Amino acid sequence: MFDNLQDRLSASLKKVSGKARLSDDNIKAALRDVRKALLEADVALSVVKAFVEQVRKQAVGQRVSKALNPGQQLVKIVEQQLVVLMGEANESLNLAAVPPAVVLMAGLQGAGKTTSVAKLAKHLKDREKKKVLVTSADVYRPAAIKQLETIAAEVEAEFFPSTVDQNPVDIAANAVAHAKKIHADVVIVDTAGRLAVDEEMMAEIKALHAAVNPVETLFVIDAMIGQDAVNTAQAFNEALPLTGVILTKVDGDARGGAALSVRHVTGKPIKFIGTGEKTDALEPFHPDRIASRILGMGDVLSLIEEAEQKIDKVKAEKLVKKVVKGQKFDLNDLKDQLEQMDNMGGMGAMLEKLPGMGNMAQMAEQANMGKQFKTMTVIIDSMTKAERRNPDILNGSRKRRITVGSGTGIQDLNRLLKQHKQMAKMMKKMKGGGMAKMMRGMGGMMGGGGGMPPGGMPPGGLPPGGMPGLPPGFGK
């Protein structure tokens, strides 16, 4: 996410390092590059002009803080202006209404509207403990109704059935009436999408809006169509009283133009971003955290929140107790770690949220770490219980059986065993008070201040033995 923009901005902002003061002359070249980087990221021209001018006004004449060099000072100003551009703070859904609160979803076909309905239902159910009912008023695509029914069951939301021969307004009104009977807190109404904005579509969604009087009217927009996404949002905003935006497919958008433009162009906040295909891949949009990610400074708060939601706490506590007691770290433990990492979006997604680790995240993606971890899991699944508990018993014939059963090669198995040995050795060092010692050691490795050195890695690459979860030699 935002990889291209992050790389370009980092290069641009390095141009003012070593100056005692930020002046019009010494930031001119940097801002020219910032402007170019934003335009290449598909940010709307009007947004780019306003943004660059605000950064210039804030920067020129500022004496550089003793704690910062000029490059860092400009980064700080750019970060502040990115936050202002994207909306200052997260704006949550306003569900303060007599139940059921109605949420109307609008958008073009293919933007991920139906999937977003299910993701939002899961978010409200899991995080806000709401009873949610969903319904589809898309009478033009029977598959859309069936799709919503299927994923509603997956996220355990109530589903109100509809058919293609019904009127969309009647479907929505009947769904709200049924929600009252079953005491649902929220009703989410999925609407029909089109390939382009047209009068018929707008008339229908206006009638739906008038019939159910939603507390939230959310526009679902595909981040990957860049500039067009913003223009479409503007058209919907003129036709409907939108209250916010859900930006989908952000994980596939290396540019980030839509995220930076939507708020400025429509005046409506981005409330959520879709970061993957799974039903839990929906994050509240925090402008300050996204600005930090764009500038390669990580997003530790989101990582912590994600860990709280997705990590199996029972398994995690069991492993900690095992490590502290000095018990053997076996292949079952390694498999648990790989699965937990997968739940968190994979190694790349985790590294991206750590300060200074943007380069490592890109390297993880290029090395296809997700595929490597899946291969490791399949190999472990092909072992017997005794082999998982004690991999030392693996001889030639056992190894052949495992590789045939998992459809992998002997090199894959040996790589897994080597990785396990390194992790087991590291876990052994954590016995008793060793964990505290290791944390202190990591603090020293990262420069004592908790941050990574410029470039994102300790001098000389990764520590001997690599980083937990990464293949030996990765990053060298």
Buried (B, 14 or more C-beta within 10 A) or exposed (E): BBBBBBBBBBEBBBBBBEBEEBBEEBBBEBBEBBBEBBBEBBBBEEBBEBBBEBBBEBBBEBEBEEEEBBBBBBBBBBBBBBBBBBBEEBBEBEBEBEBBBBBBBBBBBEBBBBBBBBBBBBBBBEEEEBBBBBBBBBBEBEEBBEBBBEBBEEBEBBBBBBEEEBBBBEBBBBBBEBBEEEEBBBBBBBBBBBEEBEEEBBEBBEBBBEBBEBBBBBBBBBBBBBBBBBBBBBBBBEBBEBBBBBBBBBBEBBBBBBBBBBBBBBEBBBBBBBBBEBBBBBBBBBBBBBBBBBBBBBBBEBBEBBBEEBBEEEBBEEBEEBBBEEBEBBBEBBBBBBBBBBBBBBBBBBBBBBBBBBBBBBBBBEBEBBEBBBBBBBBBEBBEEEBBEEBEEBEEEBBEBBBEEBEBEEEBBEBBBEBBBBBBEBBBEBEEEBBEEBEEEEEEBBEEEEEBEEEBBBEEEBEEBBBEBBBBEBBE
